[in-house]
Amino acid sequence: MPPFYDPRTVVTGIKEKIDSVLVQGDRLYFGSAVGNLHIYGVGVDDSENATLVEVKKGLARRSIEQLGFIRDINSLVLLSEMIVTLYPLPTFASPTVLTNAKAAFSFTIHSHIEQIPTEGTFAQPDKQTIPTLITRLVVGCRRKVVVYTWRDGEAQAIKEAPLSHSPRAMTFMTPDRICFAYAPDFAIFDLNTMTATEIMLPMPTSTTASAFTGLTGYMTLGLGAKAKPSVVQINDQETLIVKDNEGFMIGPTGNESRPASVEWPAVPEEVAFVKPYIFSVLPANTVPTSTEGTFHPTTVLQIRSSLSLQSPQNLPFPFIPAPTPQHNSTIRLITPSPSSKSPLYLLTTPTDRASATAEGTSVWSFTMKPWSEQIDELIQDGHYADALALLDIITPPLPDHDTRRTKIRALNAVAHFRAGKYDAAIDAFTELDVNPAKVVALYPESVAGRLSVPADRWVPLFGGPEPSEKEEEHETGSDEASSHAQDLMEQLASLPSGGSIRGKFKTGFGSLITGGPPKDDDASSIHSKSNKRSTPDKFHRSVETLIRYLSDRRPKVGGALAAMGITPANQSHKAPSLNDTSVEELFALPNAPLSALTPEQLLRFGQIIDTMLFKSYLTNRPALVGSLCRVANWCEVSEVEEELRGHKKFGELIDLYKGKKMHENALELLKQLSAEEDDNLDKLGPEYMDLVFSASRWIFDVDKDMAFEIFTSEDVELPQDAVAEFLEGVDPALCAKFLEYLIEERHVEARPVHDRLAELYLSMTLAAKRRGDDKSGELYSKLLRFIDGTQHYNVDHLYGVLSSQDLFEARAILLGRLGRHDQALELYAYNLKDHFKAEEYCKRYYPDTNTIFLTLLRIYLRPTAAGGDFLQPALSLISRHSPRLDPVETLKLLPPLVTAQDVRAFLIESLRAPRTFDGRVVKGVAKARNDQLARRLMGLQARMVKVTDGRICPQCHKRLGSSVIAVHAPRGEVTHFHCREPFSKKLGEMRR
């Protein structure tokens, strides 16, 4: 997808060698190697070509190396002979040489609006502010940097800072941070601290053009000139650093902002940026052509997206094909100012000296395609993430921004689904309120039924373009190649109930009792390696995501229908059949919030969701089908009854018939079942407990989740203590899972069960910490949530086990349960050093213990353990919780060096309360004030002044000599005695 139109020439035949270029508004400035400045106008008289306006000859004695523009003072910045000069526009009269910036190598300019407070400080944002334009000119000199600043056009003080190296190139990253390119290192310079920090770049990962980077001196002769350092600002958060043939995205902190880097086939000669594209000039014979093993023989201009770092467009020279072969040319990039706007200009000069003399230098213009056209092309090519990123950076936004963004997000979700990122896709569909019929259409026919849509029709279904002929041919070939995998997924989706978890155990245990194992293919497949297949796993994972989506939408759609008085309990048997509605009508249902839908549309949504949830349960979670059949639902019976019969879910089908008031169908099914004889045992009670334990051990080695369902079956109930003991011997995690099931699902409140689970969490946490396992934090979090969220365990016993461990937060929670709040708060303050949790702890127990905040304050200000300054947390506690603190006790705890200003808010709050406004407080404040004045008086009385022979009287400006003198407070000025009164009067007027 080329984002730019074909280039066109705007200037031809420039005979002088151009060393520097600048675009400012409708003017092009070219600095030549002989010191002349060529000025061209762009767009004059609606002409597409640039027109020569003026040539300033002899502006510099030698080459003009760099050009810039400062809008504040309307001046051109020129670097020549390592000297920076400001030329006022348009006259160029009275240039200003920046004498502080001697031996200059490069400069950069940045302007931004800063809100300057009219009064107060920056720490008080409520003060009134005025917008101020700040412009900085930063000049990189030999081992130093010089910063010139203008504030609303008024020059400020010049700042300088020494550097370890000389900046060869630079660019602003943020208004107060600059990226320096040394040779070959890079650094970030902070304008606030005037210090530079070197950037640590990773080792180069590519070897295409860096094979000779380690050679120096005469060994590199003939291998090309050494690459000049280059830095380009991408946005406020990223800067591109070019080192050799790699480009690294760096953030303002100096760290890489992206894991991927830009890799060029060779060291780029020039790099520039036009939002959002990176332009690079690559030398001849380095960029491969479409023909394998061949390279472009001329210089190539590569355009790369800064969003995806992919290269959508390569332009070899000549940009316009010529009938006869042409000589190669050097290319120099020119970006407009600011660099985030198109168009882009570049200079081409023939490398052949004769051609350069005859043809001169040409200027080309690149114009970017409209944003909407670029986005449409990205969508057509299937680059939805790139289209979405491009749409989000467009300023001002497109008129149809919201509509486009919704459609692209939906198409991007389809791409995620195609790539196996099911969770991300379903989350996007949920946020966008996509029609559930379209979401279900992404699944095979075994799940979606007649709603299933082939993969090549997914994009048009969600509003994307129709696939091209090449794409259709590709899809046809891929469909044939993947037909066997699709058949396999559908076969697995339609497995009978004998292959389910419960069916495995019923037939397996029945065979142990009757003496002969049944021929169960699924049970035997557990022992085979063919069970471990990636395709079924991917399919079942996608269905699990669909279950999550449908389970989320089901209660919301049901609630919306219930608000209208429509419930499945009394109206599902009267609702029109889902089969009476065509697939096209179901897909035409709107993508809108539930509150914007009509009752008929909501009813269709409910039927689609419940029907597909049935099919998903039959595929992945057959044990949950029964619970769904027993509750009122909007399921379409004709869609699922044959599948329930095929899976032998007869009880569930009878419950579904009853819920839909289809009693004749239920009675007919019961008659059919009564004629059949079932010889297998379908239940094993506690009397077969030893058999269950011995027979399930081998299943744990194959699939722990499958084996665990034996002990959570609703058909039988084994002794809980015996099951827990057995599972702990197999795996403590399984025992914890079983105890969690008893507490959460069966609501067991027995203290031994809770004690055992708490001790199990503790032992698993300690074991994981000893092993250095990453799961230790997750296990510890489970322990904390458990002991903090329930009261059905023995606190004393558990604290006795925990007291010798370094699990401080768990100990603090238990101490709180025991009422030992001071010890608990000491753990938070001294061991955990988590003041936020300490305050949350106080808030939790404050209704029962109203002195708990004072206890925490005493722990801060009267610490019993060394190692820490708790004054600031104490002051923060006082400021936030002053109503909960006793004023008198709080003042007694405060150290003597705490000033009244530090606790001003607390004192005001306390004095406003009638209970604390007494004579003792007034007396204490008065005494403190008197002591302060006494100390100040002593300090003033102890001051001395030194009178020398050369000291002058500030009033009469005569020498004091040996005359009688007078010393003035408080600064200690010394005058003649007879000059004291006029000088005192003068001081008084100055202080007003």
Residue pairs with C-beta under 8 A, 6 or more apart in sequence:
1 312
1 313
1 374
1 377
1 378
1 380
1 381
1 383
2 303
2 312
2 313
2 369
3 277
3 303
3 305
3 312
3 313
3 368
3 369
3 374
4 277
4 303
4 313
4 342
4 344
4 366
4 367
4 368
4 369
5 366
5 367
5 368
5 369
6 319
6 320
7 315
7 319
7 320
7 346
7 364
7 365
7 366
8 48
8 364
8 365
9 49
9 362
9 363
9 364
9 365
10 42
10 48
10 49
10 50
10 345
10 363
10 364
10 365
11 28
11 40
11 49
11 50
11 52
11 362
11 363
12 359
12 360
12 362
12 363
13 359
13 360
13 361
13 362
14 30
14 38
14 360
14 361
14 362
14 363
15 357
15 360
15 361
16 32
16 33
16 34
16 36
16 38
16 361
17 32
17 33
17 34
17 349
17 361
18 30
18 31
18 32
18 33
18 38
18 332
18 347
18 349
18 361
19 31
19 32
19 33
19 63
19 64
19 65
20 30
20 31
20 64
20 65
20 66
20 67
20 79
21 28
21 29
21 30
21 31
21 67
21 332
21 334
21 345
21 347
22 28
22 29
22 31
22 67
22 68
22 69
22 76
22 334
22 337
23 29
23 334
23 335
23 336
23 337
23 345
24 69
24 337
26 41
26 42
26 43
26 44
27 39
27 40
27 41
27 42
27 53
28 39
28 40
28 41
28 42
28 50
28 334
28 345
28 363
29 37
29 38
29 39
29 67
29 76
30 37
30 38
30 39
30 40
30 347
31 37
31 60
31 63
31 64
31 65
31 66
31 67
31 78
31 80
32 38
32 63
32 64
33 62
33 63
33 64
34 62
34 63
35 57
35 58
35 59
35 60
35 61
35 62
35 63
35 64
35 80
36 55
36 56
36 57
36 58
36 59
36 64
37 55
37 56
37 59
37 64
37 78
38 52
38 55
39 52
39 53
39 54
39 55
39 56
40 50
40 51
40 52
40 53
40 363
41 50
41 51
41 52
41 53
42 50
44 51
45 51
48 365
50 363
56 92
59 78
59 87
59 92
60 78
60 80
60 81
60 85
61 80
61 81
62 80
62 81
63 80
64 78
64 79
64 80
65 79
65 80
66 77
66 78
66 79
66 106
66 107
67 76
67 77
67 78
67 79
68 76
68 77
68 78
68 107
68 108
68 109
68 137
69 75
69 76
69 77
69 109
69 337
70 77
70 86
70 109
70 111
70 135
70 137
70 150
71 111
71 135
72 111
72 133
72 135
72 150
72 152
72 153
73 86
73 88
73 150
73 153
74 88
74 89
75 86
75 87
75 88
75 89
75 96
76 86
76 87
76 89
76 92
77 84
77 85
77 86
77 107
77 109
77 137
78 84
78 85
78 86
78 87
79 104
79 106
79 107
82 102
82 103
82 104
82 105
83 97
83 98
83 101
83 102
83 104
84 97
84 98
84 101
84 104
84 107
84 139
85 95
85 96
85 97
85 98
86 95
86 96
86 98
87 95
88 94
88 95
98 139
98 146
98 148
100 146
100 158
100 160
101 107
101 139
101 141
101 146
101 148
102 141
102 142
103 141
103 142
104 139
104 140
104 141
105 140
105 141
105 142
105 166
105 167
105 168
106 139
106 140
106 167
106 168
106 169
106 170
107 137
107 138
107 139
107 140
107 170
108 137
108 138
108 170
108 171
108 172
108 178
109 135
109 136
109 137
109 138
110 135
110 136
110 138
110 172
110 175
111 133
111 134
111 135
111 136
112 133
112 134
112 175
113 131
113 132
113 133
113 134
114 131
114 132
114 133
114 134
114 175
115 129
115 130
115 131
115 132
116 129
116 130
116 131
116 132
117 124
117 127
117 128
117 129
118 127
118 128
118 129
118 130
119 127
119 128
120 127
121 127
132 151
132 152
133 151
133 152
133 153
134 149
134 150
134 151
134 175
135 149
135 150
135 151
136 147
136 148
136 149
136 150
136 172
136 191
137 147
137 148
137 149
138 145
138 146
138 147
138 148
138 170
138 172
138 178
138 189
138 191
139 145
139 146
139 147
139 148
140 163
140 166
140 167
140 168
140 170
140 180
141 166
142 166
143 162
143 163
143 164
143 165
143 166
144 160
144 161
144 162
144 163
145 160
145 161
145 163
145 167
145 180
145 189
145 196
146 158
146 159
146 160
147 158
147 159
147 160
147 161
147 191
147 194
148 155
148 158
149 155
149 156
149 157
149 158
149 159
150 156
159 194
161 189
161 194
161 195
161 196
163 180
163 187
163 189
163 196
164 196
165 180
165 182
165 183
165 185
165 187
166 182
167 180
167 181
167 182
168 181
168 182
168 183
168 228
168 229
169 180
169 181
169 228
169 229
169 230
169 231
170 178
170 179
170 180
170 181
170 189
170 231
171 178
171 179
171 231
171 232
171 233
171 239
172 178
172 179
172 233
173 179
173 188
173 233
173 236
173 239
173 250
173 252
174 236
174 252
176 190
176 191
176 192
177 188
177 189
177 190
177 191
177 252
178 188
178 189
178 191
179 186
179 187
179 188
179 189
179 199
179 231
179 233
179 239
179 241
179 250
180 186
180 187
180 188
180 189
180 196
180 231
181 229
181 230
181 231
181 241
182 229
183 229
184 229
184 243
185 198
185 199
186 198
186 199
186 201
186 229
186 231
186 241
186 243
186 250
187 196
187 197
187 198
187 199
188 196
188 197
188 199
188 250
188 252
188 253
188 254
189 195
189 196
189 197
190 196
190 197
197 254
199 241
199 250
199 254
200 254
201 241
201 243
201 248
202 248
202 256
204 210
204 213
204 243
204 244
204 245
204 246
205 246
205 261
205 263
206 245
206 246
206 263
208 245
208 263
208 265
208 266
209 244
209 245
209 264
209 265
209 266
209 267
209 286
210 244
210 245
210 246
212 220
212 223
213 244
215 223
220 226
224 267
224 283
227 242
227 244
227 267
227 268
227 269
229 242
229 243
230 241
230 242
230 268
230 270
230 271
231 239
231 240
231 241
231 242
232 239
232 240
232 242
232 271
232 272
232 273
232 278
233 239
233 240
233 273
233 339
234 240
234 249
234 273
234 278
234 306
235 275
237 251
237 252
237 257
238 249
238 250
238 251
238 257
238 258
238 306
239 249
239 250
239 251
240 247
240 248
240 249
240 250
240 262
240 271
240 273
240 278
240 306
241 247
241 248
241 250
242 268
242 271
244 267
245 263
245 264
245 265
245 266
245 267
245 268
246 261
246 262
246 263
246 264
247 261
247 262
247 263
247 264
247 271
247 278
248 256
248 261
248 262
249 256
249 257
249 258
249 261
249 262
250 256
250 257
251 257
258 309
260 309
261 309
262 278
262 304
262 309
264 280
264 282
264 302
265 282
265 286
265 287
265 288
266 282
266 283
266 286
266 287
267 283
268 280
268 281
268 282
268 302
269 281
269 282
269 283
269 299
269 330
269 331
270 279
270 280
270 281
270 331
270 332
270 333
271 278
271 279
271 280
271 281
271 333
272 278
272 279
272 280
272 333
272 334
272 335
272 339
272 344
273 279
273 306
273 335
273 339
273 340
274 335
274 336
274 339
274 340
274 341
274 342
274 343
274 344
274 366
274 368
275 306
275 339
275 340
275 341
275 393
276 305
276 306
276 307
276 390
276 393
277 303
277 304
277 305
277 306
277 368
278 303
278 304
278 305
278 306
279 301
279 302
279 303
279 304
279 333
279 335
279 344
280 301
280 302
280 304
281 299
281 300
281 301
281 302
281 331
281 332
281 333
282 299
282 300
282 301
282 302
283 299
284 295
284 296
284 297
284 298
284 299
284 300
284 328
285 295
285 296
285 297
286 295
286 296
286 300
287 295
287 296
287 300
287 302
287 314
287 316
288 294
288 295
288 296
289 295
289 296
296 314
296 316
297 328
298 316
298 317
298 318
298 328
298 329
299 316
299 317
299 328
299 329
299 330
299 331
300 314
300 315
300 316
300 317
301 314
301 315
301 316
301 317
301 319
301 331
301 346
302 311
302 313
302 314
302 315
303 311
303 312
303 313
303 314
303 315
304 310
304 311
304 312
305 311
305 312
305 386
307 386
307 389
307 390
307 393
308 383
308 385
308 386
308 389
310 386
317 326
317 328
317 329
317 331
317 348
318 326
318 329
319 364
326 350
327 350
327 351
327 352
327 355
328 350
328 351
328 352
329 348
329 349
329 350
329 351
330 348
330 349
330 351
331 346
331 347
331 348
332 346
332 347
332 348
332 349
333 344
333 345
333 346
334 344
334 345
334 346
334 347
334 363
335 344
335 345
336 342
336 343
336 344
336 345
342 366
342 367
342 368
343 365
343 366
343 367
343 368
344 365
344 366
345 363
345 364
345 365
345 366
346 363
346 364
346 366
347 361
347 362
347 363
347 364
348 361
348 362
348 364
349 356
349 360
349 361
349 362
350 356
350 359
368 374
369 377
371 390
371 391
371 394
371 398
372 398
374 390
375 387
375 390
375 391
375 404
375 408
378 384
378 386
378 387
378 390
379 387
379 408
379 411
379 464
379 465
380 465
382 415
382 459
384 408
384 411
384 412
384 414
384 415
385 412
385 415
387 408
388 405
388 408
388 409
388 412
391 398
391 401
391 404
391 405
391 408
392 405
394 401
398 404
406 432
406 591
407 462
407 463
407 464
409 428
409 431
409 432
410 428
410 429
410 432
410 434
410 462
410 463
410 591
411 459
411 462
411 463
411 464
412 428
413 424
413 425
413 426
413 428
413 429
413 432
413 434
414 425
414 442
414 458
414 459
414 462
414 464
416 422
416 424
416 425
416 428
417 425
417 442
417 458
417 542
418 455
418 458
420 538
420 541
420 542
422 541
422 542
422 544
422 545
422 546
423 545
423 548
425 545
426 439
426 545
426 546
426 548
426 549
429 439
429 549
430 549
430 552
430 553
432 591
433 591
433 592
433 593
433 594
434 462
434 591
435 586
435 587
435 589
435 590
435 591
435 605
436 550
436 553
436 605
436 608
436 609
436 612
437 451
437 586
437 587
437 589
437 608
438 461
438 462
438 587
438 591
439 546
439 549
440 447
440 448
440 451
440 546
440 608
440 612
441 448
441 451
441 452
441 453
441 458
441 461
441 587
442 448
442 453
442 458
443 452
443 542
443 543
443 546
444 452
444 486
444 489
444 490
444 493
444 539
445 452
445 490
446 489
446 490
446 493
446 494
446 615
446 619
447 493
447 543
447 546
447 612
447 615
447 616
447 619
448 612
448 615
449 611
449 615
449 639
450 583
451 583
451 586
451 608
453 461
454 475
454 479
455 475
455 479
456 467
456 471
456 472
456 475
456 479
459 465
459 467
460 466
460 467
461 587
467 475
485 535
488 533
488 535
488 536
489 535
489 536
489 539
492 536
492 539
492 540
493 539
493 543
493 618
493 619
494 643
494 646
495 522
495 647
496 503
496 646
496 647
496 648
497 503
497 622
497 647
497 648
497 649
498 504
498 507
498 520
498 522
498 648
499 520
499 521
499 522
499 523
500 622
500 623
500 647
501 622
501 623
501 706
501 709
502 622
502 623
502 709
502 713
503 520
503 522
504 520
504 522
504 523
504 526
504 706
505 709
505 710
505 713
506 680
506 681
506 682
507 518
507 520
507 523
507 680
508 517
508 520
508 523
508 695
509 681
509 684
509 688
509 691
509 692
509 695
510 518
510 680
510 681
510 682
511 517
511 518
512 691
512 695
513 681
513 688
513 691
514 679
514 680
514 681
518 680
525 531
526 699
526 702
526 703
527 702
540 619
540 620
543 616
543 619
543 620
544 620
546 612
546 616
547 613
547 616
547 617
547 620
547 621
550 609
550 612
550 613
550 616
551 613
553 605
553 609
554 606
554 609
554 610
554 613
556 594
557 594
557 602
557 605
557 606
557 609
558 567
558 568
558 606
560 594
560 595
560 597
560 602
561 567
561 599
561 602
561 603
561 606
564 599
564 602
566 599
566 602
566 603
567 632
568 606
568 610
568 632
568 633
568 634
568 659
569 632
572 632
572 633
572 634
572 659
572 660
573 660
573 661
573 662
575 603
575 607
575 634
577 636
577 638
578 604
578 607
578 608
578 611
578 636
578 639
579 636
579 638
579 639
581 604
586 604
586 608
589 601
589 604
589 605
590 596
590 597
590 601
594 602
594 605
597 605
603 634
606 634
607 634
607 635
607 636
609 634
610 628
610 633
610 634
610 635
610 636
611 634
611 635
611 636
611 639
611 640
613 628
613 635
614 625
614 628
614 635
614 639
614 640
615 639
615 640
615 643
617 624
617 625
617 628
618 625
618 640
618 643
618 644
618 647
618 649
622 647
622 649
623 709
625 644
625 649
625 652
626 649
626 651
626 652
626 655
628 635
629 652
629 653
629 655
629 656
629 659
630 655
630 659
631 659
632 659
633 659
635 656
637 656
637 657
637 660
637 662
640 656
641 653
641 656
644 650
644 652
644 653
644 656
645 653
650 669
650 673
653 669
654 666
654 669
654 670
657 663
657 665
657 666
657 669
658 666
682 715
683 715
683 716
684 691
684 692
684 716
685 716
685 718
686 716
686 717
686 718
686 719
689 718
689 719
689 722
692 710
692 718
693 726
696 707
696 710
697 730
699 706
699 707
699 710
700 707
700 730
700 731
700 734
704 731
704 734
708 734
708 737
708 738
711 718
711 723
711 727
711 738
712 738
712 741
712 745
720 742
720 748
720 753
721 752
723 738
724 735
724 738
724 739
724 753
724 756
727 734
727 735
727 737
727 738
728 734
728 735
728 760
732 760
732 763
732 764
733 764
735 760
736 757
736 760
736 761
736 764
739 753
739 756
739 757
739 760
740 757
742 748
742 753
743 749
743 753
743 754
743 757
743 790
749 792
750 792
751 792
751 793
751 794
753 792
754 790
754 792
754 793
755 793
755 794
755 797
755 798
757 786
758 783
758 786
758 787
758 793
758 798
759 798
759 801
761 779
761 782
761 783
761 786
762 783
762 798
762 801
762 802
762 805
762 807
762 810
764 779
765 776
765 779
765 780
765 783
765 807
766 805
768 775
768 776
768 779
769 776
780 807
780 810
783 807
783 810
784 809
784 810
784 813
787 793
787 798
787 810
787 813
787 814
787 817
788 813
791 817
795 814
795 817
795 818
796 818
798 814
799 811
799 814
799 815
799 818
802 810
802 811
802 814
803 811
805 811
808 827
808 828
808 831
808 832
809 827
809 828
809 832
809 837
811 824
811 827
812 824
812 825
812 827
812 828
812 832
812 841
813 824
815 821
815 823
815 824
815 827
816 824
816 841
816 844
816 845
821 841
821 845
821 849
821 852
821 855
822 855
822 859
824 841
825 838
825 841
825 842
825 852
825 855
825 856
825 859
826 859
826 864
826 865
828 834
828 835
828 837
828 838
828 841
829 835
829 838
829 856
829 859
829 860
829 863
829 870
829 873
830 859
830 863
830 864
830 865
830 867
830 868
833 868
835 873
835 876
835 877
838 856
839 856
839 877
839 880
839 881
842 852
842 853
842 856
842 881
845 852
846 852
846 853
846 884
850 884
851 886
853 877
853 881
853 884
853 885
854 885
854 886
854 889
854 890
856 877
857 874
857 877
857 878
857 885
857 890
857 893
858 893
859 870
860 870
860 871
860 873
860 874
860 877
861 870
861 871
861 874
861 893
861 894
861 895
862 893
863 870
871 895
871 898
875 898
875 902
875 903
878 885
878 890
878 903
878 906
879 903
879 905
879 906
882 905
882 906
882 909
882 910
883 909
885 906
887 906
887 910
887 913
887 916
887 921
888 916
888 920
890 906
890 910
891 924
894 903
900 907
900 925
900 928
910 916
910 921
911 917
911 921
940 969
940 970
943 972
945 967
945 972
945 974
947 960
947 965
947 974
949 959
949 961
950 959
951 959
951 960
951 974
952 958
952 959
952 960
953 959
953 960
953 974
953 975
953 976
953 979
954 973
954 975
954 983
955 975
955 976
955 979
955 982
955 983
955 986
956 975
956 976
956 979
958 976
960 974
960 976
963 976
963 977
964 976
964 977
965 974
965 975
965 976
965 977
966 974
966 975
966 976
966 977
966 979
966 980
967 973
967 974
968 974
968 975
968 980
968 983
968 984
968 987
973 983
973 987
975 983
